[in-house]
Amino acid sequence: MDKHKFTESEIIGVYRAIAERRDMRHFIEREIAPETLAKLLRAGHQAGSVGLMQPWRFIRISDVALRHTIHQQVEAERQLTAQALGERQDDFMKLKVEGILECAELIVVALPDKREQHIFGRRTLPEMDIASAACAIQNIWLAARAEGLGMGWVSLFDPEKLAVLLNMPKGSQPIAILCLGHVEEFYSKPMLELENWAEARPLSEFLSENSWD
């Protein structure tokens, strides 16, 4: 037996969180305990990062007026995205793309300024900062699912406008608005599949060996 291996029940829990993670848009009115929120953010902060640069900043939005302004920015981008989709505009406008006003907690995830000083692992791949921050977001997502909480990742916003709104320093960049909260139930499949917007493709279409197939 491998001494480093988790117990069978622990392994099942890890894979269950991965399989049942959903991008949630529907929330119920119920607060998240402060200690639970702290655990989720700690999980995010424990993510791996290239060169140990830890390129994430978490901004908790507790001001109600600020939350509404963020919602207005997202709505403006939703309208522009709909226009850019052309013939799919009407279908897109029927989708619920965020739960900013309904969720219990709203967290903005951002890349910090002065990232250029981190060269280890980024000399040829500078975008590894955003890849590392995405790992932190995924950690929060999986931890939230294990805690019975839903999370939705919102990317419909103008990063420059949101950065100004949140008084972020020059060179920083918001990359995600996370909606966290209790849910009535988790979607049985990704919501975009349930809404017939797109269909997930199998792993076999993404896997090759020794060269791009």
N, C-alpha and C positions, 0 to 999 in steps of 0.2 A: 504493500500500500504506500502511495506517495504521501509523505508526511506534510507536504505543502498543500495538499488538496483539501478543499472544503468538505464538509459533511454533505451527504446526499441532499438533505433538506435545504441546506444553504445554497447548493448549486442550483437546485430547482428554483429557489427564490430569485437568484440572479437572472436566470434565463426567463423567468416569468415576467420580471420587471421589464426586460428588454422587449419581449413579445407583446406585452400589453400596454406599453407606452403609447400614448396617443397625443396628438396636437389638439388640445381641448379649446373649445370656444364657448361652451355653455357652463355656467357656474351657478351655485346656489348661495344664498346669503348666510354665510357662517364664517366666523373669524378663524384664522390660523393661529395656533398658540405660538407665542414668541419663541419658546424653546424649540419648537418644530421648525420655524423659519430659520433660526440660527443653525440648526442641523443641516438644512438644505444648502444654505450658503457656505457652510463649512465643507460640505461635500463638493461644491463647485470649486472651492479654493484648494481642494486636494487633487485637482486634475493635473495630469502630466502637462508639461509645457517645454517647448524647445529651448535649450540652454537655461532652463529654470528661470525664464524671464517673467513668468506669471503675468501675462499680458491682459489682465481683466480688471475691471473696476465695476462694482455693483452699486447702483444708486437706487435706494428704496424711495419710492414716491408715496409719501404719507399725506401730502397736502391735497385736499379734494379739488381745489381750483386748478392746481397744476395737473392733476390727473385728467380733468376735463379739457385742458388745453392740449395735452398730449393726444387725447382722443380726437380733437379737432384736426390736429396735424395728420393723424392716421387716416381720418375720413377724407381729407383733401387728397392724400396720395391714393386712396382707394378709388376715387373718382378718376384721377389721371391714369391709373392702371387700367381701369375699365375701358377708357377711351383708347388706350394703346392696344387692347386686345381685339379691337375691330369687331368681327362678326360674333365673337364670344362675349361681347360686352354685357348683354342682357343676362346671360347665364351667370357671369361672374358677379353681377350686382345682386343676384339672389343668394349668394353664399354668405354665411356669417364668417367674417375673416378675423374677428378679434372679440375679446371679452373684457376690454379695458375698464368699462364702467361697472361691470358685474363682479369681477374677481376680488378676492379678499386682499391680495397683495400684488403690487405692481413693482417690478424691478427692471431698471434699464441696465443693460450690460454694455460696457464700452471698452475700447482699446485706449490705453493711456497715451500721453504725449511722450516724446523723447524715446520712442521705440527704436530709432535708428542706431542707438548706442549698443543695442543687442545684436551682435554679429554671429555668435555661435549658433550654427544651424540655419542661419537666415541669409548668409552671404549670397547664395544663388536662389534661395527661396524665401524672399522677404515676407511672403504671405503666410508663413508659418505662425505669425503672431495671431492672425485670425483663426487659423486651424487650432491653435492651442486654446484660444478663448472658447471655441466651439466645444472643445472637450469639457470645459468647465460647465457650459450650458447643458450638455448631455448628462453630466453627473447630477446636476440639479434635477433634471427631468426624470432620471431613473430613481433618484432618492425620493422625489415627490410621489412617483407612482407607488413605490414601496410603502410610503406613509399614507396611501389612499387619497392623495391629492392630485388634482389635474393641473397641467401646465400647458400654456399655449405660447408659441414663439411667434411674435409679430415682427415682420420686417417691412411693413408698408409705412414708410416714413421717409422724410428728407433728412439725412443725417446732419447736414449743416444747420438746418433750422432747429432740430432737436438739441444739437450741441449748444447753440446759442441760448435756447430756453433753459438749459440746465447749467449754464455758466461753466461749460467745460473749457479747459485750456486749449490753446491753439496746438494742433497736431494730434489731439485726441479724436476719437470717432465712436459714436454709438453704433452698435451692430445688432442689437436685439432689444425688444420690449417683451418681457416675460410676464404673462398673466398667471397667477397662482391662486388656487382656491379649491374648495370642496365642490364636488359634482354630484348630480343625481345618479348618474351612471356613466361609465366609460364607453366610448363608441366601440362597437363590435369590430369595426374595421376603420382604417383611416377615413376621416370625414369626407375627404375629396373623392374617395371611392364610393362612399354611401350616397354622395350627391351626384355621382356619375360625371364628375369633372375629369378624372383621370383614373387609370388603373395601374396598380403596382405590378411590376414585372418580376419574374422569378430570378433567383440567383444565377441560374445557368446562363442567362443572357449577359451576365456581367463578369463571368469567370473564364480565364484562359490560362494557358501554361506556356512559359518560355518566350512568348511574343504576343503582340496584340492580334487577337483573332477577330 
